[in-house]
């Protein structure tokens, strides 16, 4: 044993005699020296025990006498324990945070849980009506990821396109105004390429699978302003009405409800409705950045490829109710987008007042508004026009306008295109568009006009080195694929 170990042993036993006695007992003999303990063994052990107790009491006395040091030691002990517990809690919370982050990342890769403050309530609810979807021939999606894969975009891209932001630095639409023939301006919201691609997919694979009512002639396969006007030829009275703010009057909630009605779960219906709607917004410049601030709720944008088909679907009940009103009073009813036309002959022609009152009740009940300045009641003695076509005796074009158009072509042939105007827009585009319009109504007559316009355009094309851009057809139709004969079910009857 080292000297320090011996000292520690003596302090532990209480006295030197106790240590000596313990060592002699350990070694098995008594040391025959003068330093041999002079007390019996029991007394030595008792002495050592008392000495140890005395040492403990003295130590406690010293500690209690230094109360400040004792309190500091207690605080130090408590602080050490508190830090230890805090560290353990921090480690547990960090582990939970990492687990939540990993779970959120996995969830973000599989589904969409939030798309904005007021539109995310249905993203985790609802089940699809698979029988309804199969009956209409519509694709089914068991998750937002399946929808994104079908559309051909990533889930994050789909989330970005559908997200509802009251203030954003990015706009998915390019907005501009077009002049109306009747005066004023029409706001056009043209979707940007990414969103346009998704909207065309929705149009081709969902909206066009469902046939509109027989009364709808706008934006519909095999129908046009010609088919819309034909039923009203040769009538004693023709009544034209117009729905005010037709596209903006159809809200996001109505579009979402439509997708639910045709069979989609609320999760998918919410995403589809957000992709097809947008709020009107103001563009604000602040600190060198451009912000788009929403001014109201989401509605159908005029300019999106999905909007016309959605209006025809949402106007289903409106069409059937107005047909009922027309039948009640002996009238024929058709609709081209927001233009409503009623016509009748004989006794029914005298019931215009009753007809208009009933029409207003139906339109108010369906959430639409009649334009107060676009009501026309045209009797047989005056020129009757439906979607720009004359319908008095047979389908035709306004003769005065046609004569002016022929005169314009003659002037162009004599002195060229410089300084000539026709309609609102680039002269060559509007002239060619009107010639195509005549060809749609009067094929033989229009064909000659189209050939004349193209012949007159050749010098301008040769000098410019390129063909002028042709405007869309004036009949208002969009390019559509051939009708799918396997989907002949009238979904309106089913619903």
C-alpha positions as CSV (number, residue, x, y, z in Angstrom):
1,X,0.0,0.0,0.0
2,X,1.1,3.5,-0.8
3,X,1.3,6.1,1.9
4,X,-1.7,7.9,0.6
5,X,-3.7,4.7,0.6
6,X,-2.6,4.1,4.2
7,X,-3.8,7.6,5.2
8,X,-7.1,7.1,3.5
9,X,-7.5,3.7,5.2
10,X,-6.8,5.3,8.7
11,X,-9.4,8.0,8.0
12,X,-11.9,5.4,7.0
13,X,-11.4,3.3,10.1
14,X,-11.3,6.3,12.4
15,X,-8.0,5.9,14.2
16,X,-4.4,4.6,13.8
17,X,-5.1,1.8,16.4
18,X,-8.0,0.6,14.3
19,X,-5.9,0.4,11.2
20,X,-3.1,-1.4,13.0
21,X,-5.5,-3.9,14.5
22,X,-7.1,-4.5,11.1
23,X,-3.8,-5.1,9.5
24,X,-2.6,-7.4,12.3
25,X,-5.8,-9.4,12.0
26,X,-5.4,-9.5,8.2
27,X,-1.9,-10.8,8.4
28,X,-2.7,-13.2,11.2
29,X,-0.5,-12.1,14.0
30,X,0.2,-9.4,16.5
31,X,3.3,-7.3,16.0
32,X,5.6,-7.7,19.1
33,X,6.5,-4.1,19.4
34,X,6.0,-1.3,21.9
35,X,3.5,0.3,19.5
36,X,1.1,-2.7,20.0
37,X,-2.4,-1.5,20.9
38,X,-2.8,-1.3,24.7
39,X,-6.6,-1.7,24.6
40,X,-8.6,-4.8,24.0
41,X,-9.8,-5.3,20.5
42,X,-13.4,-4.3,21.2
43,X,-12.4,-1.0,22.7
44,X,-10.2,-0.3,19.7
45,X,-13.1,-1.0,17.2
46,X,-15.5,1.1,19.3
47,X,-13.0,3.9,19.4
48,X,-12.7,3.8,15.6
49,X,-16.5,3.8,15.2
50,X,-16.9,6.8,17.5
51,X,-14.1,8.6,15.8
52,X,-15.7,8.1,12.3
53,X,-19.1,9.4,13.6
54,X,-17.3,12.4,15.2
55,X,-15.6,13.1,11.9
56,X,-18.9,13.1,10.0
57,X,-20.5,15.3,12.6
58,X,-17.6,17.8,12.3
59,X,-17.9,17.7,8.5
60,X,-21.6,18.5,8.7
61,X,-21.0,21.2,11.2
62,X,-18.5,22.8,8.9
63,X,-20.9,22.6,6.0
64,X,-23.8,24.1,7.9
65,X,-21.6,26.8,9.3
66,X,-20.9,27.9,5.7
67,X,-24.5,28.2,4.6
68,X,-23.7,30.4,1.6
69,X,-21.4,27.7,0.2
70,X,-24.1,25.1,0.9
71,X,-26.7,27.0,-1.0
72,X,-24.4,27.6,-3.8
73,X,-23.6,23.9,-4.0
74,X,-27.3,23.1,-3.9
75,X,-28.0,25.6,-6.7
76,X,-25.1,24.1,-8.7
77,X,-26.5,20.7,-8.2
78,X,-30.0,21.8,-9.3
79,X,-28.6,23.7,-12.3
80,X,-26.7,20.6,-13.4
81,X,-29.8,18.5,-13.1
82,X,-31.9,21.1,-14.9
83,X,-29.4,21.3,-17.8
84,X,-29.3,17.6,-18.0
85,X,-33.1,17.4,-18.3
86,X,-33.1,20.3,-20.8
87,X,-30.6,18.5,-23.0
88,X,-32.6,15.3,-22.9
89,X,-35.8,17.3,-23.7
90,X,-34.0,19.1,-26.6
91,X,-32.8,15.8,-28.0
92,X,-36.3,14.3,-27.8
93,X,-37.9,17.4,-29.5
94,X,-35.2,17.4,-32.2
95,X,-35.8,13.7,-32.8
96,X,-39.6,14.4,-33.1
97,X,-39.0,17.3,-35.4
98,X,-36.9,15.2,-37.7
99,X,-39.5,12.5,-37.7
100,X,-42.2,15.0,-38.5
101,X,-40.1,16.6,-41.2
102,X,-39.4,13.2,-42.8
103,X,-43.1,12.3,-42.6
104,X,-44.1,15.7,-44.2
105,X,-41.5,15.1,-46.9
106,X,-43.0,11.7,-47.7
107,X,-46.5,13.2,-47.6
108,X,-45.4,16.1,-49.9
109,X,-44.1,13.5,-52.4
110,X,-47.4,11.6,-52.4
111,X,-50.2,14.0,-51.9
112,X,-51.3,17.7,-51.5
113,X,-52.4,18.8,-48.1
114,X,-52.6,22.6,-48.4
115,X,-53.4,24.9,-51.3
116,X,-54.4,28.1,-49.6
117,X,-56.3,29.5,-46.7
118,X,-59.9,29.2,-47.9
119,X,-59.7,26.3,-50.4
120,X,-57.9,23.5,-48.5
121,X,-60.8,22.2,-46.4
122,X,-61.7,19.4,-48.8
123,X,-58.2,18.1,-49.6
124,X,-58.4,15.3,-47.1
125,X,-62.0,14.3,-47.5
126,X,-64.4,12.7,-49.8
127,X,-64.4,9.5,-51.9
128,X,-64.9,9.1,-55.6
129,X,-68.1,7.9,-57.2
130,X,-66.4,5.2,-59.3
131,X,-69.7,4.0,-60.9
132,X,-70.4,7.6,-62.1
133,X,-66.9,8.0,-63.5
134,X,-67.1,4.8,-65.4
135,X,-70.5,5.6,-66.8
136,X,-69.2,8.9,-68.2
137,X,-65.9,7.3,-69.4
138,X,-63.9,9.6,-67.1
139,X,-60.4,8.8,-65.7
140,X,-60.2,8.0,-62.0
141,X,-57.4,9.2,-59.7
142,X,-56.8,7.7,-56.3
143,X,-54.5,10.5,-55.3
144,X,-53.2,13.9,-56.4
145,X,-50.0,12.1,-57.4
146,X,-52.0,10.0,-59.8
147,X,-53.5,13.1,-61.3
148,X,-50.1,14.8,-61.7
149,X,-48.7,11.7,-63.4
150,X,-51.7,11.5,-65.7
151,X,-51.4,15.1,-66.7
152,X,-47.6,14.7,-67.2
153,X,-46.3,17.1,-64.5
154,X,-44.6,16.6,-61.2
155,X,-46.7,16.9,-58.0
156,X,-44.8,20.0,-57.0
157,X,-45.6,21.6,-60.3
158,X,-49.3,20.7,-60.0
159,X,-49.3,22.2,-56.5
160,X,-47.6,25.4,-57.8
161,X,-50.2,25.8,-60.5
162,X,-53.2,25.2,-58.3
163,X,-52.1,27.2,-55.2
164,X,-54.4,30.0,-54.2
165,X,-52.3,33.1,-53.3
166,X,-53.9,36.4,-52.3
167,X,-50.6,38.1,-53.0
168,X,-48.0,36.6,-55.4
169,X,-45.0,37.5,-57.4
170,X,-46.0,35.1,-60.2
171,X,-49.1,35.2,-62.3
172,X,-50.3,32.1,-64.3
173,X,-52.2,34.3,-66.7
174,X,-51.4,37.1,-69.2
175,X,-54.1,39.6,-69.1
176,X,-55.1,42.0,-71.9
177,X,-58.3,43.7,-73.3
178,X,-60.1,43.2,-76.6
179,X,-62.5,45.7,-78.0
180,X,-66.1,44.6,-78.2
181,X,-68.2,45.1,-81.4
182,X,-70.9,46.8,-79.3
183,X,-68.3,49.0,-77.6
184,X,-66.4,48.7,-74.4
185,X,-63.6,46.3,-73.5
186,X,-63.5,42.6,-72.7
187,X,-60.8,41.3,-70.3
188,X,-59.0,38.2,-71.6
189,X,-56.9,36.1,-69.3
190,X,-54.7,33.8,-71.4
191,X,-53.0,31.1,-69.3
192,X,-49.2,30.8,-69.4
193,X,-47.7,27.7,-71.1
194,X,-47.5,25.3,-68.1
195,X,-51.1,26.0,-67.0
196,X,-52.4,26.0,-70.6
197,X,-51.0,22.5,-71.1
198,X,-52.7,21.2,-67.9
199,X,-56.0,22.9,-68.9
200,X,-55.9,21.4,-72.4
201,X,-55.4,18.0,-70.7
202,X,-58.5,18.5,-68.5
203,X,-60.5,19.7,-71.5
204,X,-59.5,16.7,-73.7
205,X,-59.8,13.9,-71.1
206,X,-62.6,15.1,-68.8
207,X,-64.8,18.0,-70.1
208,X,-65.2,16.9,-73.7
209,X,-66.2,13.4,-72.5
210,X,-69.6,14.9,-71.4
211,X,-72.0,16.1,-74.0
212,X,-73.8,19.5,-73.4
213,X,-77.6,19.9,-73.7
214,X,-79.1,20.1,-77.2
215,X,-79.9,23.8,-76.5
216,X,-76.2,24.8,-76.2
217,X,-74.6,25.7,-79.6
218,X,-71.5,27.6,-78.5
219,X,-68.1,25.9,-78.1
220,X,-69.7,22.5,-79.0
221,X,-68.8,19.9,-81.5
222,X,-70.7,20.1,-84.8
223,X,-72.6,23.3,-83.7
224,X,-72.0,26.9,-84.4
225,X,-73.8,30.3,-84.8
226,X,-75.4,28.7,-87.9
227,X,-77.0,25.8,-85.9
228,X,-78.0,28.3,-83.2
229,X,-79.8,30.6,-85.6
230,X,-81.5,28.1,-87.9
231,X,-84.4,27.1,-85.5
232,X,-85.5,30.8,-85.3
233,X,-85.9,31.4,-89.1
234,X,-89.3,32.6,-90.3
235,X,-90.7,33.4,-86.9
236,X,-93.2,36.1,-86.0
237,X,-91.1,37.3,-83.0
238,X,-87.5,36.7,-82.0
239,X,-86.3,37.6,-78.5
240,X,-82.6,38.0,-77.7
241,X,-81.2,38.3,-74.2
242,X,-77.7,38.3,-72.8
243,X,-76.3,37.1,-69.5
244,X,-74.1,39.8,-67.9
245,X,-70.6,38.8,-66.9
246,X,-71.2,35.2,-67.9
247,X,-67.7,33.8,-67.2
248,X,-67.0,35.9,-64.0
249,X,-70.4,35.0,-62.6
250,X,-69.3,31.3,-62.3
251,X,-67.4,30.9,-59.1
252,X,-64.8,28.4,-57.9
253,X,-67.3,26.7,-55.6
254,X,-69.7,26.1,-58.5
255,X,-66.8,24.6,-60.6
256,X,-65.7,22.4,-57.7
257,X,-69.3,21.3,-57.1
258,X,-69.5,20.3,-60.8
259,X,-66.4,18.1,-60.6
260,X,-67.9,16.4,-57.4
261,X,-71.2,15.9,-59.2
262,X,-69.6,14.0,-62.1
263,X,-68.0,11.6,-59.7
264,X,-64.6,12.9,-58.4
265,X,-63.6,12.9,-54.8
266,X,-63.5,16.3,-53.1
267,X,-59.7,16.2,-53.0
268,X,-59.4,15.8,-56.8
269,X,-62.4,18.2,-57.4
270,X,-60.6,20.9,-55.4
271,X,-57.4,20.7,-57.4
272,X,-59.3,20.6,-60.8
273,X,-61.4,23.6,-59.8
274,X,-58.4,25.6,-58.7
275,X,-56.6,24.8,-62.0
276,X,-59.6,26.1,-64.0
277,X,-60.3,29.3,-62.0
278,X,-58.5,32.4,-61.0
279,X,-59.2,35.7,-59.2
280,X,-59.2,39.1,-60.8
281,X,-56.0,40.8,-59.6
282,X,-54.1,44.1,-59.7
283,X,-50.5,44.3,-60.7
284,X,-48.5,46.5,-58.2
285,X,-44.9,47.6,-58.4
286,X,-43.2,47.9,-55.0
287,X,-39.4,48.2,-54.3
288,X,-38.6,47.1,-57.8
289,X,-40.7,43.9,-57.6
290,X,-44.0,43.1,-59.2
291,X,-46.9,41.8,-57.1
292,X,-50.2,40.4,-58.2
293,X,-52.9,41.2,-55.5
294,X,-56.2,39.3,-55.8
295,X,-59.3,41.6,-55.7
296,X,-62.0,39.0,-55.2
297,X,-62.8,35.3,-55.2
298,X,-61.8,32.8,-57.9
299,X,-64.0,32.6,-61.1
300,X,-63.8,31.2,-64.6
301,X,-61.3,33.2,-66.6
302,X,-62.3,34.2,-70.1
303,X,-59.5,33.0,-72.2
304,X,-58.8,29.6,-70.6
305,X,-59.5,26.6,-72.9
306,X,-61.5,24.9,-70.1
307,X,-63.9,27.8,-69.4
308,X,-66.3,27.4,-72.4
309,X,-66.9,23.7,-71.8
310,X,-67.4,24.4,-68.0
311,X,-70.0,27.1,-68.7
312,X,-72.0,24.6,-70.9
313,X,-71.9,22.0,-68.1
314,X,-72.8,24.4,-65.4
315,X,-75.6,25.9,-67.5
316,X,-77.2,22.4,-67.7
317,X,-80.1,23.2,-65.3
318,X,-80.5,26.7,-66.7
319,X,-81.0,25.3,-70.2
320,X,-83.6,22.7,-69.1
321,X,-85.5,25.2,-67.0
322,X,-85.5,27.8,-69.9
323,X,-86.6,25.0,-72.3
324,X,-89.5,24.4,-69.9
325,X,-90.5,28.0,-69.9
326,X,-90.2,28.1,-73.7
327,X,-92.4,25.0,-74.1
328,X,-95.0,26.5,-71.7
329,X,-95.5,29.6,-73.9
330,X,-95.0,27.9,-77.3
331,X,-91.4,29.2,-78.0
332,X,-88.2,27.7,-79.3
333,X,-85.1,28.2,-77.1
334,X,-81.3,28.0,-78.0
335,X,-78.2,29.4,-76.2
336,X,-74.9,30.4,-77.7
337,X,-72.5,31.0,-74.7
338,X,-74.2,33.9,-72.9
339,X,-76.7,34.8,-75.7
340,X,-80.2,33.4,-75.1
341,X,-82.7,33.3,-78.0
342,X,-86.4,32.6,-78.0
343,X,-88.7,32.6,-81.0
344,X,-92.4,31.9,-81.8
345,X,-95.2,32.4,-84.3
346,X,-99.0,32.8,-84.3
347,X,-100.6,33.2,-80.9
348,X,-97.5,32.5,-78.9
349,X,-95.9,35.7,-80.3
350,X,-98.2,37.7,-78.2
351,X,-97.0,36.2,-74.9
352,X,-93.6,38.0,-74.9
353,X,-94.3,39.8,-71.6
354,X,-95.2,36.6,-69.8
355,X,-92.2,34.9,-71.3
356,X,-89.8,37.6,-70.2
357,X,-91.1,37.6,-66.6
358,X,-90.6,33.8,-66.3
359,X,-87.2,34.0,-67.9
360,X,-86.1,36.5,-65.3
361,X,-87.3,34.3,-62.5
362,X,-85.3,31.3,-63.8
363,X,-82.1,33.3,-64.4
364,X,-82.2,34.8,-61.0
365,X,-82.8,31.4,-59.4
366,X,-79.8,29.9,-61.3
367,X,-77.4,32.6,-60.0
368,X,-77.0,34.6,-63.3
369,X,-77.9,38.2,-64.2
370,X,-79.6,39.5,-67.3
371,X,-77.8,42.3,-69.1
372,X,-80.3,45.2,-68.8
373,X,-79.2,46.9,-72.1
374,X,-79.2,43.8,-74.4
375,X,-82.8,42.8,-74.5
376,X,-84.1,42.8,-78.1
377,X,-87.7,41.9,-79.2
378,X,-87.7,41.7,-83.0
379,X,-91.0,41.4,-84.8
380,X,-91.4,40.1,-88.3
381,X,-91.7,43.5,-89.9
382,X,-88.1,44.4,-88.9
383,X,-84.8,42.7,-89.4
384,X,-84.4,39.8,-87.0
385,X,-80.9,38.7,-86.1
386,X,-79.6,35.9,-84.1
387,X,-75.8,35.7,-83.2
388,X,-75.1,38.0,-86.1
389,X,-77.2,36.2,-88.7
390,X,-80.4,37.4,-90.3
391,X,-83.3,34.9,-89.8
392,X,-86.4,36.7,-91.2
393,X,-87.2,34.3,-94.0
394,X,-84.1,32.2,-94.4
395,X,-80.6,32.2,-92.9
396,X,-78.6,35.0,-94.3
397,X,-76.1,37.8,-93.8
398,X,-76.9,41.5,-93.4
399,X,-76.9,42.8,-97.0
400,X,-75.7,46.3,-96.2
401,X,-72.6,44.9,-94.5
402,X,-72.0,42.5,-97.3
403,X,-72.2,45.3,-99.9
404,X,-69.8,47.4,-97.9
405,X,-67.4,44.4,-97.7
406,X,-67.5,43.9,-101.5
407,X,-66.8,47.6,-102.0
408,X,-63.8,47.4,-99.6
409,X,-62.4,44.5,-101.6
410,X,-62.8,46.6,-104.8
411,X,-61.0,49.5,-103.2
412,X,-58.2,47.3,-102.0
413,X,-57.8,45.8,-105.6
414,X,-57.6,49.4,-107.0
415,X,-55.3,51.1,-104.5
416,X,-54.0,48.4,-102.1
417,X,-54.4,47.8,-98.3
418,X,-52.9,51.1,-97.2
419,X,-55.4,53.2,-95.2
420,X,-58.2,50.6,-95.3
421,X,-60.1,49.5,-92.2
422,X,-62.6,46.7,-91.4
423,X,-63.8,46.0,-88.0
424,X,-61.4,46.2,-85.0
425,X,-58.0,44.6,-85.6
426,X,-55.3,44.1,-88.2
427,X,-57.0,44.8,-91.6
428,X,-55.9,41.6,-93.4
429,X,-56.9,39.4,-90.5
430,X,-60.3,41.0,-90.1
431,X,-61.1,40.9,-93.8
432,X,-60.1,37.2,-94.1
433,X,-62.1,36.4,-91.0
434,X,-65.3,38.1,-92.4
435,X,-64.8,36.2,-95.7
436,X,-64.6,32.9,-93.8
437,X,-67.7,33.9,-91.8
438,X,-69.6,34.4,-95.1
439,X,-68.4,31.0,-96.3
440,X,-69.8,29.4,-93.2
441,X,-73.3,30.8,-93.8
442,X,-73.3,30.9,-97.6
443,X,-70.6,28.4,-98.8
444,X,-70.6,29.2,-102.5
445,X,-70.7,33.0,-102.1
446,X,-68.2,32.9,-99.3
447,X,-65.8,30.6,-101.2
448,X,-65.5,33.2,-103.9
449,X,-64.9,36.0,-101.3
450,X,-62.2,33.9,-99.6
451,X,-60.4,33.3,-102.9
452,X,-60.5,37.1,-103.7
453,X,-59.1,38.0,-100.3
454,X,-56.3,35.5,-100.6
455,X,-55.4,36.8,-104.1
456,X,-55.4,40.4,-102.8
457,X,-53.1,39.3,-99.9
458,X,-50.4,37.8,-102.1
459,X,-48.6,41.1,-102.9
460,X,-48.6,42.0,-99.3
461,X,-47.3,38.6,-98.4
462,X,-44.5,38.7,-101.0
463,X,-43.4,42.2,-99.9
464,X,-43.4,41.3,-96.2
465,X,-41.9,37.9,-96.7
466,X,-44.3,36.1,-94.4
467,X,-47.9,35.2,-94.1
468,X,-50.1,37.4,-91.8
469,X,-51.4,35.7,-88.7
470,X,-55.0,34.6,-89.1
471,X,-57.5,35.4,-86.3
472,X,-59.8,32.6,-85.0
473,X,-62.9,31.9,-86.9
474,X,-65.7,34.4,-86.2
475,X,-68.1,31.6,-85.4
476,X,-66.5,31.5,-82.0
477,X,-65.8,27.8,-82.0
478,X,-62.6,26.2,-80.7
479,X,-60.7,23.4,-82.4
480,X,-62.2,20.1,-81.2
481,X,-61.5,16.5,-82.0
482,X,-64.0,14.2,-83.7
483,X,-66.9,13.2,-81.6
484,X,-66.3,9.9,-79.6
485,X,-69.2,7.7,-80.7
486,X,-68.6,5.4,-77.7
487,X,-69.7,8.1,-75.3
488,X,-73.3,8.7,-76.4
489,X,-74.7,8.8,-72.9
490,X,-76.4,12.1,-72.1
491,X,-75.1,12.8,-68.7
492,X,-77.8,15.4,-68.0
493,X,-80.4,12.6,-68.1
494,X,-78.2,10.5,-65.7
495,X,-78.0,13.4,-63.2
